[in-house]
Amino acid sequence: MLLVDDCADDAELTRIELHGAGLDVDCLWVASEAALHAALDGPAPQLVLSDLNMPGFDGPRALAIVRERAPGAKFVLLTGAIAEDATLPEADGVLLKHELHELPGLVRELLGA
């Protein structure tokens, strides 16, 4: 699993939530577009969890990169808030960060676990 987030604390909370729910997943954290490209040079991830808003980089751009480089990967946007008039890209899931307790169920559903 690949975590795309500019905040190390948010990435760690995501890992804790998944492991606490009994999901035995290896998580690689990246915090920039360059690091995402480098991570995708290796084995393709089954799932990418990406922050929606990051300085100089964003979830829609991360989604476009993943769709191009790892088209079989599932993609979930994580965000602190969604504006009422926001248009979100076609991800496999969108989850508010304050609802991380729902992430393990979504991961199980997307990965068929």
Summary of the structure (lengths in Angstrom):
residues: 113
radius of gyration: 12.8
end to end distance: 13.6
largest distance: 37.2
contacts: 331
relative contact order: 0.20
helix: 41%
strand: 22%
